[in-house]
Amino acid sequence: MAYHDAGDLAGFTVLTVTAAVPEPASTLLLVVALAAGHAARRPRRPMR
């Protein structure tokens, strides 16, 4: 709620805030990128 002194009777307006929800494909892309980054940083063991 926010108070406005613009001459309206009550002086209050209700504000609605909507949050963005990521798409499943975006979440999957993020998970794949994080896994690839982890695999690239991981030290490799020498082959015997």
JOJO-V609857 format. One record per helix or strand of 3 or more residues. SS is the DSSP state (A for helix, B for strand). FROM is the first residue (numbers start at 1). LEN is the number of residues. If there is no record, write none. Layout:
ss=SS from=FROM len=LEN
ss=SS from=FROM len=LEN
This chain:
ss=A from=24 len=18
